[in-house]
Amino acid sequence: MAVGRCDFPIMPEIPGIRLGTACAGIKQNVRDDLLVFEMAEHGSCAAVFTQNAFCAAPVLVARQHLTAAPRWLLINSGNANAGTGKQGLQDAFATCEELARLTGGSTERVLPFSTGVIGMPLPIDKIAAALPEAVRNLHSGHWDKAARAIMTTDTFPKGVTKTLELDGRTITFNGIAKGAGMIQPNMATMLSFIATDAKIGRDLLQQCLARAAELSFNRITVDGDTSTNDALVVMASGLSEAPEILPDSEHYTGFAEALLEVCKSLAEAIVRDGEGATKLMRIVVEEAQSDEEAVRVAKTIAHSPLVKTAFFASDPNWGRILAAVGRAGVDNMVLENIRIFLDDVCIVREGGRADDYTEEAGQAVMDREEIRVTVKLGRGDARQEVLTCDFSYDYVKINAEYRT
């Protein structure tokens, strides 16, 4: 079940970017589970990866290959190739070698990515058998197929497209993502791949991506778990007729904001598809002393199982939100200055329940599918927002039966 309507958009073709899918039968044989991206020569590639110390073998290999001007991405779903030791590394390299052999490229220019069950050997024979079909299927219009091929517990394919006009010329962005559980700030069990035809150098693209990731994917949480496999990649083919993106320019500002919007849209789609989710909550913290403080308070609320289960039950149990704010680690908090709102309904003021608050007003908000929680700390001017969802019975069921 997804929160809100999440239709897959019509994705335009991006010059210099092709996608091919195939069914390797890694965990199921119903749909494609293998995806190959190909980018034209002389493009740029940037990526950010999980901060989990037990990062998966493909993450280690992709980090190593990122400096070698990547041209191909190889993604499989159904198996994470994580917690697989030296054999996992050998298998990740082997899949890169096989794709390089098929395309006539070099192994170092392939970035591998995997998602699925942790601790199981990667079935490289199945992947090798299906790769020729994925390469034969390379086409610039296969965005819907690509989004479906990387799904695991997702209930819908996630995609976004955006255009940017620079000096009368168009830059196009297409992005896809997967993720529904094991989602926590600092990246998560999510994969996201964004392509653009912009002309931009690798270092500058990496700078734009790091900022966009911090303000989008690192501002979401489903269950507080940081995965072993997450990655966010941007490929820029450089084939647009728009001017090159250069540092400290008006064009750079526009490009950076457009990339951020794409990342925010994909990140929100992941929360809307949180495992078992029935509600989307925007946790907004205002009047903090710093962005870091605002994020800390917002994440404390968003991670609280008691808060999340109350929202699933549509129970206006505002004391759970109050308690989360109180344990967020804010030094010298002045309780009388704090105000907390459910949408526009003030629930806490001057250190306790707001005098004009009524259970009926709180209930009316909690019955909604999308809810904003606003905390005003009364300490400064910083503001940050974190997206999360509720915890339902289905979340437990999905994760209890994940390997069956």
C-alpha positions as CSV (number, residue, x, y, z in Angstrom):
1,M,0.0,0.0,0.0
2,A,1.4,3.4,-1.0
3,V,0.4,6.8,0.5
4,G,-1.1,9.0,-2.2
5,R,-1.1,8.5,-5.9
6,C,2.3,7.6,-7.4
7,D,2.0,7.2,-11.1
8,F,5.2,6.6,-13.1
9,P,5.8,9.5,-15.4
10,I,6.4,9.5,-19.2
11,M,10.2,9.7,-19.3
12,P,11.8,11.3,-22.3
13,E,14.9,9.9,-23.9
14,I,18.2,11.4,-22.8
15,P,20.9,11.6,-25.5
16,G,23.9,9.4,-24.6
17,I,22.0,7.3,-22.1
18,R,20.7,3.8,-22.8
19,L,19.1,1.2,-20.5
20,G,18.6,-2.6,-20.9
21,T,16.9,-5.1,-18.7
22,A,16.6,-8.9,-18.4
23,C,15.3,-11.6,-16.1
24,A,18.1,-13.5,-14.5
25,G,15.8,-15.4,-12.1
26,I,17.8,-14.4,-9.0
27,K,15.0,-14.6,-6.6
28,Q,11.9,-14.8,-8.8
29,N,11.1,-15.3,-12.5
30,V,8.1,-13.1,-12.8
31,R,9.8,-9.8,-13.9
32,D,13.2,-8.5,-14.9
33,D,15.8,-8.3,-12.1
34,L,18.9,-7.2,-14.0
35,L,19.6,-3.7,-15.3
36,V,22.4,-2.2,-17.4
37,F,23.0,1.6,-17.9
38,E,25.3,2.7,-20.7
39,M,26.6,6.3,-21.0
40,A,28.2,7.8,-24.1
41,E,32.0,8.3,-24.0
42,H,33.3,11.4,-22.3
43,G,30.4,11.8,-19.9
44,S,30.7,12.4,-16.1
45,C,29.7,10.2,-13.2
46,A,29.2,10.9,-9.5
47,A,28.0,8.8,-6.7
48,V,27.4,8.6,-2.9
49,F,27.2,5.4,-0.9
50,T,26.0,3.9,2.3
51,Q,27.8,4.8,5.6
52,N,27.2,1.3,7.0
53,A,30.6,-0.2,8.0
54,F,29.4,-3.6,6.7
55,C,28.9,-2.2,3.2
56,A,28.2,-4.7,0.5
57,A,30.8,-6.0,-2.0
58,P,29.4,-4.1,-4.9
59,V,29.7,-0.9,-2.9
60,L,33.4,-1.5,-2.3
61,V,33.9,-2.2,-6.0
62,A,31.9,0.7,-7.2
63,R,33.8,3.1,-4.9
64,Q,37.0,1.8,-6.4
65,H,35.9,2.1,-10.0
66,L,34.3,5.5,-9.6
67,T,37.6,7.3,-10.5
68,A,38.0,5.4,-13.8
69,A,35.4,7.4,-15.8
70,P,32.6,4.9,-15.6
71,R,30.4,4.2,-18.6
72,W,28.3,1.3,-17.4
73,L,26.2,0.6,-14.4
74,L,25.2,-3.0,-13.6
75,I,22.4,-3.5,-11.1
76,N,20.7,-6.7,-9.9
77,S,17.8,-7.1,-7.5
78,G,17.0,-10.1,-5.4
79,N,20.4,-10.6,-3.8
80,A,22.4,-7.9,-1.9
81,N,25.9,-9.6,-2.2
82,A,26.4,-8.2,1.3
83,G,28.0,-10.1,4.2
84,T,29.6,-12.4,1.7
85,G,33.3,-11.8,2.4
86,K,36.1,-12.3,-0.1
87,Q,33.9,-14.4,-2.4
88,G,31.4,-11.6,-2.6
89,L,34.1,-9.2,-3.8
90,Q,35.3,-11.8,-6.4
91,D,31.7,-12.2,-7.6
92,A,31.2,-8.4,-7.9
93,F,34.4,-8.1,-9.9
94,A,33.3,-11.1,-12.1
95,T,30.0,-9.5,-13.1
96,C,31.9,-6.3,-14.0
97,E,34.3,-8.3,-16.1
98,E,31.5,-10.1,-17.9
99,L,29.7,-6.8,-18.8
100,A,33.0,-5.3,-20.0
101,R,33.6,-8.4,-22.2
102,L,30.1,-8.0,-23.8
103,T,30.4,-4.3,-24.4
104,G,34.1,-4.1,-25.4
105,G,34.9,-1.9,-22.5
106,S,37.2,-2.2,-19.5
107,T,36.2,-3.7,-16.2
108,E,37.2,-0.6,-14.2
109,R,34.6,1.4,-16.1
110,V,31.7,-0.7,-14.8
111,L,30.0,0.1,-11.4
112,P,28.1,-2.8,-9.8
113,F,25.1,-2.5,-7.6
114,S,23.0,-5.1,-5.8
115,T,19.9,-5.1,-3.6
116,G,18.0,-7.9,-1.9
117,V,18.7,-10.5,0.8
118,I,21.9,-10.1,2.8
119,G,24.3,-13.0,3.4
120,M,23.5,-15.2,0.3
121,P,26.1,-15.9,-2.4
122,L,25.5,-13.9,-5.6
123,P,24.4,-16.3,-8.4
124,I,26.9,-15.1,-10.9
125,D,26.0,-17.9,-13.4
126,K,22.5,-16.6,-13.6
127,I,23.6,-13.0,-14.1
128,A,26.2,-14.0,-16.7
129,A,23.5,-16.0,-18.6
130,A,21.1,-13.0,-18.6
131,L,23.6,-10.2,-19.3
132,P,23.7,-10.7,-23.1
133,E,19.9,-10.1,-23.3
134,A,20.2,-6.9,-21.2
135,V,22.9,-5.6,-23.5
136,R,20.9,-6.5,-26.6
137,N,17.9,-4.6,-25.1
138,L,19.9,-1.3,-24.5
139,H,17.6,1.5,-25.5
140,S,17.2,5.1,-24.5
141,G,13.5,4.7,-23.7
142,H,13.5,1.8,-21.3
143,W,13.0,3.9,-18.1
144,D,9.8,2.1,-16.9
145,K,11.4,-1.3,-17.4
146,A,14.5,-0.1,-15.5
147,A,12.5,1.2,-12.5
148,R,10.7,-2.2,-12.3
149,A,13.9,-4.3,-12.6
150,I,15.4,-2.8,-9.4
151,M,12.3,-3.3,-7.2
152,T,12.4,-5.6,-4.1
153,T,9.6,-5.0,-1.6
154,D,8.5,-1.8,-3.5
155,T,4.8,-1.7,-4.4
156,F,5.3,0.7,-7.4
157,P,8.1,1.8,-9.7
158,K,9.5,5.2,-8.7
159,G,10.5,7.8,-11.3
160,V,10.8,11.5,-11.9
161,T,11.7,13.7,-14.9
162,K,12.5,17.3,-15.1
163,T,13.8,19.9,-17.6
164,L,15.9,23.0,-17.1
165,E,16.3,25.8,-19.6
166,L,19.7,27.5,-19.9
167,D,20.2,30.2,-22.5
168,G,17.3,28.9,-24.5
169,R,18.6,25.3,-24.5
170,T,17.2,22.4,-22.6
171,I,18.8,20.1,-20.0
172,T,16.8,17.0,-19.1
173,F,16.9,14.9,-15.9
174,N,15.4,11.4,-15.5
175,G,15.7,9.6,-12.2
176,I,14.5,6.2,-10.8
177,A,14.8,4.8,-7.3
178,K,13.9,1.7,-5.3
179,G,13.4,1.4,-1.6
180,A,10.6,0.7,0.9
181,G,12.2,-0.7,4.0
182,M,15.6,-0.5,5.8
183,I,15.4,3.2,5.1
184,Q,17.3,5.6,7.4
185,P,19.1,8.9,6.9
186,N,22.7,8.7,5.9
187,M,21.4,6.8,2.9
188,A,19.6,3.5,3.3
189,T,18.6,0.3,1.5
190,M,17.8,2.3,-1.5
191,L,19.2,2.6,-5.0
192,S,18.7,5.7,-7.1
193,F,20.0,6.4,-10.6
194,I,19.7,9.8,-12.2
195,A,20.7,10.6,-15.8
196,T,21.1,14.0,-17.5
197,D,22.5,15.3,-20.7
198,A,24.2,18.3,-19.1
199,K,27.8,19.1,-19.7
200,I,29.5,19.2,-16.3
201,G,32.8,18.1,-14.9
202,R,33.1,15.1,-12.6
203,D,34.2,17.0,-9.5
204,L,31.5,19.6,-9.9
205,L,28.9,17.0,-10.4
206,Q,30.1,15.2,-7.3
207,Q,29.8,18.5,-5.3
208,C,26.2,19.0,-6.6
209,L,25.2,15.4,-5.8
210,A,26.6,15.5,-2.2
211,R,24.5,18.6,-1.4
212,A,21.4,17.1,-3.1
213,A,21.8,13.8,-1.2
214,E,22.2,15.5,2.2
215,L,19.0,17.6,1.7
216,S,16.9,14.8,0.2
217,F,17.7,11.2,0.8
218,N,19.4,12.0,4.1
219,R,16.2,13.6,5.3
220,I,14.0,10.5,5.1
221,T,13.4,7.5,7.3
222,V,11.1,4.6,7.2
223,D,12.4,2.4,10.1
224,G,15.7,3.8,11.3
225,D,17.9,1.1,9.7
226,T,20.8,2.0,7.5
227,S,21.4,-0.6,4.9
228,T,24.6,-2.2,3.6
229,N,24.0,-1.5,-0.1
230,D,22.5,1.9,-0.8
231,A,23.9,4.1,-3.5
232,L,22.9,7.2,-5.4
233,V,24.5,7.8,-8.8
234,V,24.3,10.6,-11.4
235,M,25.4,10.1,-15.0
236,A,25.9,13.2,-17.2
237,S,26.3,12.4,-20.8
238,G,27.3,15.9,-21.8
239,L,25.3,15.8,-25.1
240,S,22.9,18.7,-24.4
241,E,23.4,21.8,-26.5
242,A,23.0,23.9,-23.3
243,P,26.1,25.7,-22.0
244,E,28.6,23.8,-19.8
245,I,27.9,24.0,-16.1
246,L,30.8,25.9,-14.5
247,P,31.5,26.7,-10.8
248,D,30.2,29.9,-9.2
249,S,27.9,30.6,-12.2
250,E,24.2,31.2,-12.6
251,H,24.0,28.0,-14.6
252,Y,25.5,26.1,-11.7
253,T,22.9,27.4,-9.3
254,G,20.1,26.4,-11.6
255,F,21.6,22.9,-12.2
256,A,22.2,22.3,-8.5
257,E,18.6,23.3,-7.6
258,A,17.1,21.1,-10.4
259,L,19.1,18.1,-9.3
260,L,18.0,18.7,-5.7
261,E,14.3,18.8,-6.8
262,V,14.8,15.5,-8.6
263,C,16.4,13.9,-5.5
264,K,13.6,15.2,-3.2
265,S,10.9,13.8,-5.4
266,L,12.5,10.4,-5.5
267,A,13.2,10.4,-1.8
268,E,9.5,11.3,-1.1
269,A,8.4,8.5,-3.3
270,I,10.4,6.1,-1.2
271,V,8.7,7.2,2.0
272,R,5.3,7.1,0.4
273,D,6.1,3.4,-0.4
274,G,7.4,2.6,3.1
275,E,6.8,-1.0,3.9
276,G,3.2,-1.2,5.2
277,A,2.9,2.6,5.3
278,T,-0.6,4.2,5.5
279,K,0.5,7.8,6.4
280,L,3.1,10.3,5.3
281,M,4.4,12.6,8.0
282,R,6.5,15.7,7.4
283,I,8.4,16.5,10.6
284,V,9.3,20.2,10.5
285,V,11.5,21.8,13.1
286,E,11.8,25.6,13.2
287,E,13.4,28.2,15.4
288,A,16.4,25.9,16.1
289,Q,19.9,27.2,16.8
290,S,21.4,25.3,13.9
291,D,20.4,23.0,11.0
292,E,22.1,20.1,12.8
293,E,20.0,20.8,15.9
294,A,16.8,20.9,13.8
295,V,17.6,17.7,12.0
296,R,18.4,15.9,15.3
297,V,15.0,16.9,16.8
298,A,13.2,16.0,13.6
299,K,14.9,12.6,13.4
300,T,14.2,11.8,17.0
301,I,10.5,12.2,16.4
302,A,10.6,10.4,13.0
303,H,12.4,7.4,14.5
304,S,10.2,6.9,17.5
305,P,8.2,3.6,17.2
306,L,5.7,5.1,19.7
307,V,5.1,8.1,17.6
308,K,4.9,6.0,14.4
309,T,2.4,3.5,15.8
310,A,0.3,6.3,17.2
311,F,0.0,7.8,13.7
312,F,-0.9,4.4,12.3
313,A,-3.8,4.2,14.9
314,S,-4.8,7.8,14.1
315,D,-4.4,8.4,17.8
316,P,-3.7,12.1,18.8
317,N,-1.4,10.9,21.6
318,W,0.6,14.2,21.6
319,G,2.6,13.2,24.7
320,R,4.7,10.8,22.5
321,I,5.8,13.7,20.3
322,L,6.5,15.9,23.4
323,A,8.6,13.1,24.9
324,A,10.6,12.6,21.7
325,V,11.4,16.4,21.6
326,G,12.5,16.2,25.2
327,R,15.0,13.4,24.6
328,A,16.5,14.8,21.4
329,G,19.7,16.0,23.2
330,V,19.1,19.7,22.9
331,D,21.1,21.6,25.5
332,N,19.5,24.2,27.7
333,M,16.0,23.7,26.2
334,V,13.5,26.3,27.5
335,L,10.3,24.3,27.7
336,E,8.1,27.4,27.9
337,N,9.3,28.6,24.5
338,I,8.4,25.4,22.6
339,R,5.3,25.1,20.5
340,I,4.2,21.9,18.8
341,F,1.6,21.6,16.1
342,L,-0.4,18.9,14.2
343,D,-0.9,20.7,10.9
344,D,-2.3,24.0,12.1
345,V,-3.6,22.7,15.5
346,C,-1.4,23.8,18.4
347,I,-1.0,20.9,20.8
348,V,1.8,22.1,23.1
349,R,2.4,25.6,24.4
350,E,4.2,27.0,27.4
351,G,5.5,23.7,28.7
352,G,2.3,21.7,28.4
353,R,-0.9,21.0,26.5
354,A,-2.1,24.1,24.7
355,D,-5.1,25.7,26.5
356,D,-7.2,25.9,23.3
357,Y,-6.4,22.3,22.2
358,T,-9.2,19.9,21.9
359,E,-9.1,16.1,21.3
360,E,-11.6,16.6,18.5
361,A,-9.3,19.0,16.6
362,G,-6.3,16.6,17.1
363,Q,-8.4,13.7,15.9
364,A,-9.4,15.5,12.7
365,V,-5.8,16.0,11.8
366,M,-4.7,12.4,12.7
367,D,-7.4,11.0,10.5
368,R,-5.7,12.5,7.4
369,E,-3.4,10.5,5.1
370,E,-0.7,13.2,5.1
371,I,0.2,15.1,8.3
372,R,2.7,17.8,9.2
373,V,4.2,17.9,12.6
374,T,5.8,21.3,13.4
375,V,8.0,21.9,16.4
376,K,9.0,25.5,17.1
377,L,12.0,25.5,19.5
378,G,12.1,29.3,20.1
379,R,16.0,29.2,20.0
380,G,17.0,30.6,16.6
381,D,16.3,30.8,12.9
382,A,17.2,27.4,11.5
383,R,14.6,25.2,9.9
384,Q,14.8,21.6,8.6
385,E,12.3,18.9,7.5
386,V,12.4,15.1,7.7
387,L,9.9,12.8,5.9
388,T,8.8,9.6,7.5
389,C,5.8,7.2,7.6
390,D,3.9,5.2,10.2
391,F,4.5,1.7,11.5
392,S,1.6,-0.7,10.6
393,Y,0.9,-4.4,11.1
394,D,2.0,-4.9,7.5
395,Y,5.5,-3.6,8.3
396,V,6.1,-6.4,10.8
397,K,4.5,-9.0,8.4
398,I,6.6,-7.9,5.4
399,N,9.9,-8.1,7.3
400,A,9.0,-11.2,9.3
401,E,8.4,-13.0,6.0
402,Y,11.2,-11.3,3.9
403,R,13.1,-14.5,3.2
404,T,10.1,-16.8,2.7
